[in-house]
Amino acid sequence: MLTQHEQNSEPTWFTIIRLLRWDKPEGRLILMIPALWAVFLAAQGTPPLPLVGVIVLGTLATSAAGCVVNDLWDRDIDPQVQRTRNRPLASRALSVKIGIVVALAALICAFGLSLYLNTLSFWLCVAAVPVILLYPGAKRVFPVPQLVLSIAWGFGVLISWSAVTRSLSLPTWLLWGATVLWTLGFDTVYAMSDRDDDRRIGVNSSALFFGNYAADAIGISFIGTVVLLAWLGIELQLNIAFWITLTLATAGWIWQYIRLKQKDIPNSAYAEMFRQNVWLGFLVLAGMIVGSLS
């Protein structure tokens, strides 16, 4: 956590890096994972490299825009939350005007990249924008705002899959469902660290909505993720490499559930488990790539 002196002395370019959360790559990578799942599965393990590059850059631009929009919405709330009080807009290290310019620049980059895609994928990109822009407001009116974020995450699957096949099929929707449930699970884990602050401020979160059953809700989300990924593996006839990695990831999710059921977990454990999901996601991706090859 930066002190006020450190914030005042850091260069503006690095403050913008913090605004984009590029100093914390876990959140950027975990958005990229479902999109990569989709592009590699849809292409049977060997997608065109330029398309992979567009998907990677597109997720970076989209997540950057989402982070800035979120901070613009929450610039008066974040100072009241321990974890977010030093964010650039919350601490007034950057002005609202700069935040809007950065968000527009990220959206323009995402738009430029979307022009590389086919018509269906392009319009799915367009459809994703309102969800991304409105998600931060969901915590004020919707009891489970993490579900809105999960749906936003799911667009990465639809866009990437259709970018390869120009269509959406049963496997696409199985992967979409797995992504929504996985995201709901790990983002509820992340939200658990803010429960006291969110309750005091009066904003909604899935961690508050599920209350004492939050760990069970996360466990059910992870079970649903595994079931849908297994169904997907059967549909696509993936080889044993996929099943090995899915089994290992399942063990990781079970371990997280057991840990969440324990009492007096330190707040740092929630962020740690969030980061673990990045590695679990990449593990499953490796299995999907090798599992798709004949």
Secondary structure, DSSP 8 states (H G I E B T S, - for coil): ---HHHHHHS-HHHHHHHHTTTTSHHHHHHHHHHHHHHHHHHTTT---HHHHHHHHHHHHHHHHHHHHHHHHHTTTTGGGSTTTTTSTTTTTSS-HHHHHHHHHHHHHHHHHHHTTS-HHHHHHHHHHHHHHHHHHHHHHH-S-HHHHHHHHHHHHHHHHHHHHHSS--HHHHHHHHHHHHHHHHHHHHHHGGGHHHHHHHT---HHHHHGGGHHHHHHHHHHHHHHHHHHHHHHTT--HHHHHHHHHHHHHHHHHHHHHTSSS--THHHHHHHHHHHHHHHHHHHHHHHHH--
